[in-house]
Amino acid sequence: MPVVVVESPAKAKTIEKYLGGDYRVLASFGHVRDLPPKDGSVDPEQDFAMKWEVASDSKKHLKAIRDALKEDDSLILATDPDREGEAISWHLLEALQTSLKGGKDVSRVTFNAITKAAITEAMKQPREIDQALVDAYLARRALDYLVGFNLSPVLWRKLPGAKSAGRVQSVCLRLIVDREMEIEAFKAREYWSVHARLATPAGAEYDAQLVSLAGSKLERFDLPDAEKAAMAVSAVASRDLSVTGVTAKPASRNPWPPFMTSTLQQEASRKLGLGAKACMSAAQRLYEAGLITYMRTDGIDMAPEAVMAARDAIKAKFGEKYLPKSPRMYKNKAKNAQEAHECIRPTDMMLSPDKLKVSAEDQRKLYDLIWKRTIASQMEAARMERTTVEIASPDGQVGLRATGQVMLFDGFLKVYDQGRDDDEGEDSARLPAIAEGEVAKLVAKAFDPEFARAKEKTDPVPEAPAGQRAAPGLLTDEAASTAARQHFTQPPPRYTEATLVKRMEELGIGRPSTYASIVTTIQDREYVRKDKNRLIPEDKGRLVTTFLVKYFPRYVSYDFTADMENELDEISAGDRMWRDVLGRFWKDFTKALEGTSDLRIGEVLEAIDDALAPHLYPPRADGGDPRECPLCGAGRLNLKTARSGGAFIGCSNYPECRYTRPLSAPDGEEPVGDRMLGHDGGDEISLKTGRFGPYVQRGKATEEVPKPPRASIPKGWDPAAIDLEKALQLLSLPRPVGPHPDDGELIEAGIGRYGPYVKHGRKYANLPEVDEVFTIGMNRAVEVLAAKQTRGRVAAAPLKELGDHPDGGSIQVMSGRYGPYVKWEKINATLPRDLSPEDISKEQALELIAAKAAKSPRKATRKTAGKSTGKTAAKKPAAKKATGSKTAG
């Protein structure tokens, strides 16, 4: 009986169902070997020899495969059909060498979809491991190791507080930081547009915009201020207008091609709000369930049989008129044919989203998106008519234009339209019947709500701060039939995960299998934060990027990174030798590393300080020197590092002047300045900003009292809203609640390093809200302390019941200290970040339990297992279950 090895137990279960009892299907649980995180794992002096180590968790899975091979004569490696999948198969082959002696047959099969037809066909076409794909993997893995392992220590030594640097992640981070710098440097430019509300002789109304003035075409910035806009309004209002031309042109829109990895991630972000990681996790589940084709691809072509199936589905669901005469063909944009796969599509075109049976909401929504995009890609084009009406005065001094569009046939738009990253949509207004030569009469009333609100010509023109969208100003004539609208040019928007992936794809940075991990890594390292779906660089992200651009410019250059990706693709195509590529890279990279060996931290900080000056020291409102210390007035502000890591702005007169502030305030606000809040008992109570954020202080620092009483502003409190009363509340902590009823020892409430708490002796218990510190009474305090003492078990209740385990006992979703987890018997399995307690299904819970059981086989042994004859008997079922064996099912 052949042994088939795949990556995951879910995939093993689906494939085993299709192959039947003639095969034994096991799971490797991903990679079984990796480079140990220590010096020497890649040795450039020994022709880039690599030392691999079997992960401790993988030893159990390898043992299960070895045990199966003792009875079976052939091994079929059926991992994913890409470079990473080929690498997993290669690692398995290398790790199982001793078990493959004696003439055992080894083959490699790949399939683009987990369907019975695809798997059956793949089994008929076995091949050997593709060494070119493995070489490309080895080159990429060695490059990432050499960059990370050699560059990160430079960061740690020269830039205290920096975490690490990666080859592609650093370039991705630079994209975000560069965009933020563009936004901060942006200067808004004012311009105006003039609009009129017109009517046909029949009384139908429509809108038109001024496009020519004084006989010349009106460019965007030709009306730069309110004065010239008012003159243009008067010019329109004082003239008779007539229609000089009506043009109606047919237009069509063709559907978008099917999804590939990058476009799927972009649309999932736009329409579903899913990050790249969550999108790929949901897609992985759909793929393993046999519902969609492989989800890591840069191809947009579709198999001929899939095209015909899509056409059949369109005909059955929407009718003949939505079906083009011939199938649509999309050209594959993959740069490397060996890594190009079919597009991401449903495996069964007739399985519409309303018939899908999956419990997870994100999977349902993602399948709906994939199905609609695929079906739409083979549908008829949308047809419309676009009308342009030209209006002018008899003397030719003013010209206006009205545009409209009417849908004649919706075509593919009946099913799907791609989302946009900006706020601008197509003009779809339907124009009334307008004939050339007729009078265009000005309507003596406002034609939108803004006109009705604009009563005076003399409304002040609002200022537009850089990076902010100003509310439009309006100037109208007395009859309110024409109006000028004020606009400001807008800075480039911050990246979302969707637009970042799109930009990386345009630049050739990264590949389909790496987008999600790259975007996730820079957020996990706290170089970037996501706010309202926009990616904003943190200060430490700016520091790292500035350091790398200053001292390693080549290795964070967009062109260099894209060229390196192309070389890796050439390796996978068999056109380059991987060691030659590494050799050239390492020769130049070591020289760059040597160039930083003599750098002093002070020198590095000075260089970064100068580079980030526009961000760190924005212009002052009073026109003064932004680097002047606001506390002592004599010192100069500059970048400093803290002992605990990180950086802050401090005064050059330290220690005489102890002024400090963070690099920047949250959300781009101005840093909170020091201010006096009032007096209490003769002491000055003030708000200050230090290296760890804003705080309140009682009194002033003196030689006798160098550190007066202080209290940090709690997370979630707005420093700008702190007044004397709140400051005194904070300075009064810890607050006595009263003596404990059991032993009379004092209970206190306060705010500590880990948030609000109550304390009884040496026992601490967290409080959910900061405000409760000031209001908590004895009964509540005793209750919180009691729950803490029993680790909260008394009040613990399941978040969700998932039913019974096949081996007996209920499966529950619980809330824990480190997040939600699945509980069965003695096994507790933490839920992944992208899986919520509400969405988890029983099948997903069983997978998590199986994975956890493989790591802790003793815990997996049920209470009844003690009746067995020995430990070995108790362990075997758990081990087989974890590997997705046929026995475990």
Buried (B, 14 or more C-beta within 10 A) or exposed (E): EBBBBBBBBBBBBBBBBBBEEEBBBBBBBBBBBBBEEEEEBBEBEEEBEBEBEBBEBBEBBBEBBBBBBEEBEBBBBBBBBBBBBBBBBBBBBBBBEEBBEEEBEBBBBBBBBBBBEBBEEBBEEBEEBBEBBBBBBBBBBBBBBBBBBBBBBBBBBBBBBBBBBBBBBBBBBBBBBBBBBEBBEBEBEBBBBBBBBBBBEEEEEBBBBBBBBEEEEBEEEBBEEBEBBBBBBBBBBEBEBBBBEBEEEEEEBBBBBBBBBBBBBBBBBBBBEBBBBBBBBBBBBBBBBBBBBBBBBBBBBBBEEBBBBBBEBBEEBBEEEBBBEEEBEBEBEBBBEBBBBBBBBBBBBEBBBEEBEBEBEBBBBBBBBBBBBBBBBBBBBBBBBBBBBBBBBEEEBBBBBBBBBEBEBBBBBBBBBEEEEEEEEEEEEEBBEBEEEBEBBBBEEBBEEBBEEBEEBEBEBEEBEEBEEBEBBBBBBEEBBBBBBBBBEBBEBBBBBBBBBBBBBEBBBBBBBBBBBBBBBBBEBEBBBBEEBBBBBBBBBBBBBBBBBBBBEEBBBBEBBBEBBBBBBBBBBBEBEBBEBBEEBBEEBEEBBEEBEEBEEEEBBEBBBEBBBEBBBBEEEEEEEBBBBBBBEEBEBBBBBBEEEBBBBBBBBBEEBBBBBBBBBEEEEEBBBBEEBEEBEEBBBBBBBBBEBBBBBBBEEEEEEEEBBBBBBBEEBEBEEBEBEBBBBBBEBBBEBEEBEEEEEEBBBBBEEEBBBBBBEEBBBEBEEBBBBBEBEEEBBBBBBEBBEEEBEEEBEBBBEBEEBEBEBEBBBBEBEEEBBBBBBBBBBBBBEBBBBEBBBBBBBBBBBBBBBBBBBEEBBBEEBEEBEEEEEBBBBBBBBBBBBBEBE
